[in-house]
Amino acid sequence: MTTVAFIGLGAMGAPMVGHLIAAGHTVRASVRRPEAAETARQLGAEPFFTHAEAARGAEVVFTNVTSSEDVREVLLGKQGVADGATPGTICIDHSTISPIVTREIAAALAARGLEALDCPVSGGTIGAQAATLTIMVGGREETLERVRPLLAVLGKHINYIGDHGAGQVAKLCNQIAQVVNIEGIAEAMRFAGAQGVDTQRVFDAMASGFAGSRMLDLLGPKMVTRNFAPGMEARLHYKDFGLANGIAEELGLPLPAMRATAAQLDKLIDNGWGKDDTSSLLRVLESDK
């Protein structure tokens, strides 16, 4: 069994820690607040109040935080993982961040004798709870093979993509296809509703035809019933689209569907729906005059 550190006990991280502990691994959790320490204890993890302390003695360190700079600070900042981890420790980042920053972090960790894998995930909180996540991996393939048993505790599909940053590229590709699809579903529901046609019946027909998709199965019913409670908060898709948009602009890539969808996400955030489900793209269409 492996001693691991885990940083980021949020909606995704907490169930992931639970699965690691259930599989017999020892988890050292980095926490900021006393209530988070209590959450860690309830999961069966030992809490520590600095990332360096959590990483001390761990063979593998998992991170699952929000932004590129959060990951940089957690791993390389003052009292960060690099200050406590021993050479040879493997740092697995499940966050969705810039592939460019990911490569910079991997190089900085390597200079300190640490190994890195970017391992963003798809499947949301439901996938984290059910341990059915899809995991996209960038880094050295031999490093992945050393930790594959740990990743198999968290997800069903472990996909090696390529060198450092490649996992993050794959995740952003996933987000582009996913959210453009959600926008398409919203436009279909808006089109049907505007003509007085029963959107449930339209959804049923679409689901059994070539328009059928996982996103339609998950978000179509939410749009039909107008249930905008978050499965995945729209602000997270907005963050990911910002990353993808920035890279596309830097590379001079014309991606018109992504940019049109990004503009709709901008309106969603401006309307104050960022903590609601991304199916709120339907409300954006309804609010446009």
N, C-alpha and C positions, 0 to 999 in steps of 0.2 A: 504494500500500500504506500501511497505517496503523500508527503506533506506539501500542501500547496498554500499559497496566499491568495486572497481574493479581495479586490478593490472595486466597490460599486455594488452595494446590496440594495439595488432598486427593484423595480417590478420584474426585470429580467434576471438580475443578479441573485436575488434571494432564492428563487426556486433552483437556480443552477447550483448554488451552494448546497441546498438540500439534497440534490441528486449526488453530488460528490461525496457528501457525508454518508448518505445511504449506501453508497458503493464501498464504504470502508476507508475512505481517505481522510486525513487530518487537515482541517482548514483553519488557517490563521487569517482572520478578517480585519481589514483596515477600516476603522470607523472614525467619525468626527464627533458624534454626539452621544451622550449617555443612553438615550433611547435606542440609537442604532446599535450600541453595544449590547443592549438587552435583546434586541432582535437577533443579533449574531448568536448569543448564548442560547436562545430558544431554538435556533436552527441546529445547534450543536457545534458551532464554531467558537474559537477563542478570539475575543476582540483585542485589538491593539489600536492605539491612538495616533500612530504615525505609520506611513507606508513603509519606511525603513525597518521598523520593528516587525511589522507583519511579514516582510520579505525575509527577515533573518531566519535561516534554517530551512527555508522552503526550497524545494527542488524546482517548482514551477510557480509562476505568479500570473494570475488572471486579472485583467482589467476590463471593466465594462462601464465606461463613463461617457460623457456627452460629446465634447468637442476635441478638435485636434490639439488645442493648447492644454486642455485638461489632461490628455494622455501624456503630453510632453512633461507637464508639471508633476504628475503622479510618478512617472518613471525616472525623470532626470532632475527634478527640482530639489530644493532643500528638504532633507529628510524624506527623499523619494526612494523608490525601490532600489535604484543603483547604489544608494548609500548603505543599504543593509544586505543586499543579496550577495552571495558568494559567486565567484567565477564559475561559469557553466550553467547557471540558472537560466531557465527558459521563460521568457516573458510572452504570454499569449494575450493579445488585445482583441476583445470582442466588440469594441466600439466601432461605430461607422465614422471614419474620419478621412481627411485628405490622403490620397496615396502618396503625394509628394512629401507631406510631413511624416508619413509612415516610414518612408525610405530614410529620411533624415534621422528619425529616432532609432531605427534599426542600426544605422552606422554609428551613432553615438553610443548605443548599448554595446555593440561589438568592440568598440575601443576600450570598454571597461570589462570585457571578458564575458558579456552576457549575450544570450541568443534571443532572437525575436521572431515571432510569427504574427502576422496580421490575420485574424480569424473572425471577421464580421459575420453576423448570422442573419438568417431570414426565418420568419415563423412567428415573430411577435411574442407577447406574453403567453399566449396559448401554447405555442411551441416550446417555450422555456419551461412551462409548468409540466408539459407532457414529455419532455426530453425528446422532442421530434424535430429539433432545429435543423436547418440546412446551414452548414458551416463552410465558408469559402476561405481558402488558406493561401497566404503568400509567405514566402520565406524559403529556407532550405528544405528540400523534400526529406532528407534524412532526419532533420529536426522534427518534422511532422510525424514521422514514423515512431519516434521516441515517445511522443505524447498522444498518439492516436487512441490508445485505450482510455485516456482521460476524456478526450473529445467525444468518444463513443458513448460516454455516460450522459452527455448533454444533447447529442443530436443524432439523427438517423442517417444523414447524408453529409459526408465529409469530402469536400471537393478540393483537390490540390490544383491551384490555378497557375502558379509560377513564382517568380522571385519576389522579394519584398515589395509590397504595394499592390501586387496583383490581386490579392484577396479583396482589397478595398476597391479596386477597379471593378471587379466582378459584382461587388455589393452595389456600387453606384449604377451599374448596368441594370441590376435587378430593380433598383428603385425607379429608374427611368421608365422601364417597361411597365412596372406595377402601377405607378401613379398616372401615367398617360392612359393606361387602361381604366383606372378609376374615373378620370375625367370623361372618357368615352362613355362609361356607364351612366354617369351623371347627365351627360348630354342626351343620351337615349331616353332616360326617365323624364327629363324635362320636355323633350320632344313629344313623348306620348302623353304626358299630363296636360300639356298646353292644348292638345286636341281632344281632351275629354275622354281619352281611352284609359281603361283600367290598367294601372301600371303593374299590378300583381300578375295579370294575365300576360302582359308583355314580357315581364321577367321570366315567367314560366316557359314561354315560347323561346326566348333567347337562350335560356339555360340548357335547353335540349338541342339547340342548333349550334352552328359554327361559332357563334358569339360566346358560347359557354367558356368559362375560365374560373380559376380559383378566386380571383377578385370579384367576379360576378356573383359567385356562390356566397362569398362572405359579405360583400357590401351592397349587393343588389337588394336583399331583404331589408337592410337597414334604411336604404333610401325609400323603399316602398312603404315601410311602416313609420318612416321619419324618426327613427331611433338613432340619434347622433351621439350617444354615449360612446366614449373612446374604446376602440379595440387597440388601435395605435393612434396616439395623439397626432393631429395634423402638423403640429409645430415640429415634430421630428422629421416628417417627410419634407417639410419646408427647409429644414436645416440641411438635409441630404441633397435636395435639389439645388440649394445654394452652392454646395460643394461642386456638384456636377456642372452647373452653369458656369462657375468660375473657371473650371478646367477647360470646358468647351470653348469659352471665349479666348483663353490663353492659347489654345491650339488652333484657333480659327475654324472650328468645326461648325457648319450650319446644321443645327438640330432643331428644326422649326416646331415639331410637336412638343418637345421637351420645353422649349422656351415659352410656347403658348400656355402650357400647363403650369409652368413656373409663375406666369403672370396671374393665373387663377389662384394659385396658392398665396401669392402676395395679397390678393383681395380677401381671401379667407382669413389671413392673419389680421389684416386691417379691420375686419369686422368683429374681431375678438373671439374667434372660434378656434384658436390655436390649440386649446386643450380638449377640444371635441374631436370626434372621429373624422378621418379624411373624407368620408362620405358627405361631409358638409360642403364639398365642392358642388353638390346639388343646390344648396342654399345660396351659394355664390351666383349661380346661374339665375336663380329666382329673384335675387336682389338686383341684378343688372337691369337697367331700364334702356 
